[in-house]
Amino acid sequence: MSLPFPKLTPQEAAAHVEHGQTIGFSGFTPAGAPKAIPTAIADRAEAAHQSGEPFKIGVITGASTGPSLDGALAKANAISFRTPYQSNADLRARINAGDTRFFDMHLSMMPQAVRYGFLGPIDWAVIEACDVTAGGGVVLTSSVGAAPTFGRQAKRVLIELNRKHPATLLGMHDIFEPADPPHRGEIPIFHASDRIGSPIMTVDPSRIVGIVETDREDETGGYDPSTPETDAIGNHVAEFLAAEIEAHRLPSFLPVQSGVGNVGNAVLAALGRHPQIPQFEMYTEVLQDSVVDLICSDRVKFASTCALTLSPPALDKVYSDLKFFRPRILMRPQEISNHPEVIRRLGLISINTAIEVDLFGNVNSTHIMGRQMMNGIGGSGDFTRNAYLSIFTCPSSAKGGKISTVVPLVSHADHSEHSVQVIVTEHGIADLRGRSPHERAELIIENCAHPEFRPELHAYLRMVKSGHTPHTLRAAFAFHCRYLDTGDMHGVEWGPLASTPSTR
Amino acid sequence: MSLPFPKLTPQEAAAHVEHGQTIGFSGFTPAGAPKAIPTAIADRAEAAHQSGEPFKIGVITGASTGPSLDGALAKANAISFRTPYQSNADLRARINAGDTRFFDMHLSMMPQAVRYGFLGPIDWAVIEACDVTAGGGVVLTSSVGAAPTFGRQAKRVLIELNRKHPATLLGMHDIFEPADPPHRGEIPIFHASDRIGSPIMTVDPSRIVGIVETDREDETGGYDPSTPETDAIGNHVAEFLAAEIEAHRLPSFLPVQSGVGNVGNAVLAALGRHPQIPQFEMYTEVLQDSVVDLICSDRVKFASTCALTLSPPALDKVYSDLKFFRPRILMRPQEISNHPEVIRRLGLISINTAIEVDLFGNVNSTHIMGRQMMNGIGGSGDFTRNAYLSIFTCPSSAKGGKISTVVPLVSHADHSEHSVQVIVTEHGIADLRGRSPHERAELIIENCAHPEFRPELHAYLRMVKSGHTPHTLRAAFAFHCRYLDTGDMHGVEWGPLASTPSTR
C-alpha cells in the first residue's frame, strides 16, 4: 500500500525549512536521530552563508545526537539555540565559543516545557521512523526521546523512513504522553516492565509534509574496553550493594539505572558477575552493550529504556532476534523513562558518573573548570534526586594524574550534597548518608581521593575549624586555578590564600 | 474513659531517655512540636554534664521546632546529631561550632530515609497530640510532619497530650504513609483537596510508655509587617503570573506553594489583591497568617499543608471556627505535602526565598558565605525541582545594603540553574526559561541586582569572553571575600584577580 505523503529527497525536505525556525528532532543519543534531513539542512545553511545570507535554526532534540545532526549543523554554524543535552565535539566548540546559545535542562522536563510553551513554538518535527501508516501512525526506531511530543506540537512534520531499522520493531516502544496540569493523572508504571501506552506514535497526517527514505546506520560509537580503574570502580559498587543487601537496607534488589559510558559498562559488568547480586531489572534512559550481554546471560530480566545506544554489532544482535528481546526490552519517552514519579515509586538504584566531586558531596556533571560546557546534565538529575540509593562514580584523577577529581569545591554544582548519597572511585567508597560535612570530607579524602592529593585536601580542611561547611572561599578554587595556571593541580600554595581575614 | 497508659510528669518521661539514643519528635516548624518532654530532657542533660557525665541524643524532627525543643536541647549541648531543617539561633550556633553534627536533607525524603534504615534505629518517638485512644490512635495537633513514621518506627513512644489544642481537630489531618519499594503504589492525590488517608495516626499501644499532659502554646513567632521592598517583590510576582495567564502559558491558575517568612507573606497578599489572579488553591508545606486572611476573604479556596505555622491570634481564629476551616484546610505528612509525584502532577506554582542567587541562576538557600549554616534546605528542593513554574524571591541587598544578594557565583549551590526558572527582587523579574548563561546574566543584572552593584557585576562578566558559563574562578568569590575582609561587598578590586592565566 502506498502512502499518501510526498516522497522527498533530503534536499527537497531541507528546502522547506527557513532561517529562524525551531525544529524538534527525534533521537535520544545518536540512536533514532534523523541523519539525511539535518545533513541537507546543514548544506543549505552553508550555501546561504556563502551567499552572505543568515541561516540558523533552533534545535531541540531528545538528548545528544550524532555527527549527521548536531555535528553537521554545528560545522555549518547553523544552530542558533540548542537544548537539552549534547555530546558532539563540533557543537560543544560552538557552544563554548558563544556561536550557539545552549540551555541545559533536566531531560524529563523538556517535553513538558515544550508543551507549556516555555521554549516557544516548534515549527518542524523531523522524526526517524521504521514504518509509517497512511493515517499518521509512526513506528519509531532505536529510541523514543521526545518524538511523540514534537510530533504533536510541531506545525509541520518531516519523516525520515530508515530501512536499516526493521518494521518489526513494532511493539518495542511504549508511547505515553501525560496530560498537563491541572488534568494530569498518575503515570501507571508500578514495575519496570509495565506497558502503559501504545506501540505507535501518531501525528496529524495533514501536517506530514513528506517522507525521506534512507538506509543510514545509527551513529553510535563503540565503547572502550574496561581498564583496571573502571573494573575497580565497578567492583566497589557491586560490593557496596551486596553489603546493603546483607544489612537489610535493600529490601530486595531494586531496578538499576546506569549512566552511559565506560565506567557505566564496567559497573554493570561487575553487578552481573557478583555472586551476591541477584538477577535484576533495569529502569534507565540508555541501554549500552553490557546490558545486551546481561540479558543474554539471564542476569538482567528486563530493561526499560529510552534508547538502544548500542554499537552496530550489538544492535544487529538485538534486531536479528526480536522474538527473544521483545519481551525483555521496552523503549519509553524520556518524560517517562526519567519521570520523578516513577523513579521514586520503583525505588531505583541510580549510578551516574561525575566530572568532579567536592569534599562535602556536591557533584559537577557538566562543566570543565566551571566555564566550558562538556555535555550537559542529561538525566542525572532526574535519577539522582529521586532514587532509592544514589551513587556517583568517578576515577579519582584525570589528565594523566594532573587533575584531582576530588576538589575542595566543585566548579559547577549540578547535584547538591542533599541528593548525593554515595561516592565511589577506584580507591573506595564514601557513604555520605547521615554524615555531617566534616565527616563527609574525611570519608571522601580517605576513601576516594587519589593518595597524591590527600595531603593537600587535608590541608584545605585544616584552614578553618569553624562553620558547618568549613570552606575558605578565597582558596576554594585553588586546585582549579593551579591547573589553569600550570596545567597541573599538584603543588597548590596555600600560604597567601590562608593568611587573610576571609579564611578565619 | 481513662487511658491504659501511665500518666507521667515531664521529668519521669525524660528519665526514660538515655545518652546516645535517637528521638524522632513530632512537629513541623514550632507547630505541633513537643515542649514539656524535650525541656525536661534538656534539664537532665545539664544535670548530667554538671556531674561530668556525657548526655547527648540524636534528634530527628519534621523540620524546625521551637525554643522548648531545639532551643532547650541546644542550650544544654544535648544534641549529638540533628536532621533535617532547623531555625533556632542556639542550635544554629551549636551546628556552626561543630558541637552538633547536622545533616541537611530534602524534607520529603527524610521519612523514607528513616524507614529504609539510612539514619539508624529510632529509639523514641515523642509526639504531641490533642487526643489519644486506648488502642493507640493519636490525633495530632497543629502539624503532621513525620510523626506517623516516627510513631511506627520507634521502639518506644511518649505522648505529650496538649490541652491547648482542641480534640475537635479530629478531621483536620490526612495521614498516609506510602509503602516502600518494590511495593509502592501511586500517591492518589489529583487535586489539592483530595483526602487519601486517615484522620488519625496509629501507634502500637504496647510501645506507648506514657503520656505527659500539658497546656503549652505553640511557639510560633509572629511575622514582621510588610515593607515597601517586600511589597514590591510581591507585586512583581503577581504581575508576572498575571502576564503568564495572559500569554496562555498558565492553563488555569494552578495551586500555589509559598515559602515561609515575610517575603512569602507579602507575595501571598499581592496574589490575593491582584485583579487578574483568580481565586486559587494552595498545596504547600507551611500555612502562615496571610493564608488565613485569604481563606476568610474567599481568595483562597483550599489549602493543603503540613503545618499551621500561625501566630497565636491566627491559630485561635482557626480553632474558634473549625466548622468553617475544616473543609478548607487539610494537614498532611511532609512526605506527602512535599512529594515530587504530587507536586509535578498538580503542577504547582512554587515561590521560595533565596539567601543569594548568582548570575547564571543558581540559588543558595542554606549557607552564609559558604560556611555558616543558616536554616537548611527545607522543602525548597522538593518544590523547586518539580514545580510547573519555579520562582525564587530575594531582596537585592542585605545588611543595610552592604551585601549584594546577586553575586557572580553562589557560595553554596542548593538549587542549580537547571531547576530555577524565575528570579524576582524588588527591582524586577528575570525570566530565565530557555536562556543561555550569558543571557541569564544580563537579565539578572539589569532586572534584579541592586543598581549599586550592577557595574561590578558587569565588570565580572566582561573578564572573559569565552566559555558557556563565563566564570573566572579566581574572582568568582571576590564579592564574598571583600565582605569577609571589610564588612562590605562594595569596592571589589578586580585588577590583580583578572591578570592571571586562570582568567583567560
Interface residues (C-beta under 8 A of the other chain):
Chain A: F81 T83 I95 N96 A97 G98 R101 F102 F103 D104 M105 H106 A113 Y116 G117 F118 L119 G120 D180 P181 P182 R184 G185 E186 P188 F190 H191 A247 H248 R249 P251 S252 L254 H339 P340 E341 R344 R345 L346 G347 N362 H367 M369 G370 R371 Q372 M373 I377 G381 R385 N386 Y388 L409 S411 H412 A413 D414 H415 S416 E417 H418 S419 Q421 R433 G434 R435 S436 H438 E439 V464 K465 S466 G467 H468 T469 P470 H471 L473 R474 A476 F477 H480 C481 L484 D485 T500 P501 S502 R504
Chain B: F81 T83 I95 N96 A97 G98 R101 F102 F103 D104 M105 H106 A113 Y116 G117 F118 L119 G120 D180 P181 P182 R184 G185 E186 P188 F190 H191 A247 H248 R249 P251 S252 L254 H339 P340 E341 R344 R345 L346 G347 N362 H367 M369 G370 R371 Q372 M373 I377 G381 R385 N386 Y388 L409 S411 H412 A413 D414 H415 S416 E417 H418 S419 Q421 R433 G434 R435 S436 H438 E439 V464 K465 S466 G467 H468 T469 P470 H471 L473 R474 A476 F477 H480 C481 L484 D485 T500 P501 S502 R504
